[in-house]
């Protein structure tokens, strides 16, 4: 399941998965998607390793911006992923 995190001014939606164990390590997928004519730009980043995959349509400069954004918010995203997103975290 993916949980909403934020919408940026350019229409990019940022969502994240729940926290999962992958090969014994915690892993959270963060997905970026922006509507464009005829489809979407998209990219995936996996926390806490900051491994980027499946980048489509975003420039290197935009990915660098997202990297810096994630470096400043990863602790929040990982915490929300452990709790099941904003809605469940608010109920604690």
Buried (B, 14 or more C-beta within 10 A) or exposed (E): EEBEBBEEEEEBBBBBBBBEEEEEEEBBBBBBBBEEEEEBBBBBBBBBEEEBEEBEEBEEEBBEBBEEBBEEBBEEBBEBBEBBBEEEBEEE
